[in-house]
Amino acid sequence: MRRFLSVIALLGGVAPAIAQAPAPATPQPSAPQTYESKVVNGKGETIGTITIRDGASALVLRLAIQPGGLPPGWHGIHFHAVADCSDTEKFEKSKSHVNHDQSKHGLLNPEGPDEGDLPNVYANADGSVNAEVSSETPLTGEGGLKDADGSAFLIHANEDDHTSQPIGGAGPRIGCAVIK
C-alpha cells in the first residue's frame, strides 16, 4: 500500500508540473516608436508640435498648434521628402511629397494616394489645432520617413481637394516640422 501511495504522490507531483508547463513564447508586439518635433511658421517661430507614434501597421501623428498659430479654417497637411525647414519663407527645401512608388497625389484619386498624402486639419477661430491623423507610411525602415535625408511635415495655407495635381490646390506652405 505504501508503494502505491508513493507512486500516486510521485504522479501527483509530476502531473501538475506537466499541466502548468509554460506555453511556447509568442512574439509580443513592440512598443510604438515615438518621435516629436516642433512646428515653425514662415517667420521661424515655433507655433506647435507634432508627435508621431509608429506601430506595426500604421503611423499616428498628433498635431498641436497653439492659438494664433494658423489662419482659421481648413489646411492641407503632407509629408515632404526632405527634412529641411530652414527656408522659412516658403519651406521649398523640403522638396515634394514623399512618393517612393510614384503614385498620383490625392486620398480620393484612383491613381493615388502618394505616401505624403494626409487628411486636412481644421484650425479653430483662434488659430489653434488639435488633431490626430494616421498614415501607412512608416517612420523607420524601408520607405520610412526617417530615411537618409529625413522628411518634413508641411502645413499648407488652403485645404487639399485630395484629387488635383500636384498638391490638391493646398497652396503655399505655411508651417513645417523636421522628421529625422
Residue pairs with C-beta under 8 A, 6 or more apart in sequence:
29 55
29 56
30 56
32 53
32 54
32 55
32 60
33 53
33 54
33 139
33 140
34 51
34 52
34 53
34 54
35 51
35 52
35 54
35 139
35 146
35 179
36 49
36 50
36 51
36 52
37 49
37 50
37 153
37 177
37 178
37 179
38 46
38 48
38 49
38 177
39 46
39 47
39 48
39 49
39 50
39 63
39 65
39 69
39 153
39 155
39 175
39 176
39 177
40 46
40 47
40 85
40 88
40 175
40 176
40 177
41 47
41 69
41 88
41 174
41 175
42 88
42 89
42 90
42 91
42 174
43 88
44 88
47 65
47 66
47 68
47 69
47 70
47 175
48 63
48 64
48 65
48 66
48 69
48 129
48 175
49 63
49 64
49 177
50 61
50 62
50 63
50 64
50 153
50 177
50 179
51 61
51 62
51 64
52 59
52 60
52 61
52 62
52 139
52 145
52 179
53 59
53 60
53 62
54 60
54 138
54 139
54 140
57 136
58 134
58 135
58 136
59 134
59 135
59 136
59 137
59 138
59 139
59 145
60 132
60 133
60 134
61 118
61 132
61 133
61 134
61 135
61 153
62 131
62 132
63 77
63 121
63 129
63 130
63 131
63 132
63 133
64 129
64 130
65 123
65 127
65 128
65 129
65 130
65 175
66 127
66 128
67 124
67 126
67 127
67 128
68 126
68 127
68 128
69 123
69 127
69 128
69 129
69 175
70 123
70 127
70 128
70 129
70 155
70 174
70 175
71 123
71 127
71 157
71 174
72 123
72 124
72 125
72 126
72 127
73 122
73 123
73 159
74 120
74 121
74 122
74 123
74 158
74 159
75 120
75 121
75 122
75 123
75 129
75 155
75 156
75 157
75 158
75 159
75 170
75 174
76 120
76 155
76 156
76 158
76 159
76 160
76 167
76 168
76 170
76 171
77 118
77 119
77 120
77 121
77 133
77 153
77 154
77 155
77 156
77 160
78 97
78 116
78 117
78 118
78 153
78 154
78 156
78 160
78 167
78 170
79 97
79 98
79 115
79 116
79 118
79 135
79 137
79 145
79 151
79 152
79 153
79 154
79 179
80 91
80 94
80 95
80 96
80 97
80 98
80 116
80 151
80 152
80 153
80 154
81 94
81 95
81 96
81 97
81 98
81 99
81 116
81 149
81 151
81 152
82 93
82 94
82 95
82 149
82 150
82 151
82 152
83 94
83 149
83 150
83 151
83 152
83 178
83 179
83 180
84 93
84 94
84 150
84 152
84 178
85 91
85 93
85 94
85 152
85 176
85 177
85 178
86 93
87 93
88 176
90 172
90 173
91 152
91 154
91 173
91 176
92 173
94 151
94 152
94 154
94 173
94 176
96 116
96 166
97 105
97 114
97 115
97 116
97 117
97 166
97 167
98 114
98 115
98 116
98 137
98 145
98 151
99 114
99 115
99 116
100 115
100 143
101 114
101 115
102 114
103 111
103 112
103 113
103 114
103 115
104 111
104 112
104 113
104 114
104 165
105 112
105 113
105 114
105 116
105 117
105 163
105 164
105 165
105 166
105 167
105 168
106 112
106 113
106 117
106 160
106 161
106 162
106 163
106 164
106 165
106 168
107 113
107 117
107 118
107 119
107 162
108 162
108 163
109 162
109 163
113 162
115 135
115 136
115 137
115 143
116 137
117 160
117 162
118 133
118 135
119 133
120 159
120 160
121 129
121 131
121 133
121 155
122 129
122 131
123 129
137 143
137 144
137 145
138 144
138 145
139 145
139 146
139 179
140 146
145 151
145 179
146 179
146 180
149 180
150 178
150 179
150 180
151 179
151 180
152 176
152 177
152 178
152 179
153 176
153 177
153 179
154 173
154 175
154 176
155 173
155 174
155 175
155 176
156 167
156 170
156 171
156 172
156 173
156 174
157 170
157 171
157 172
157 173
157 174
158 169
158 170
158 171
159 168
159 169
159 170
160 167
160 168
160 169
160 170
161 168
161 169
162 168
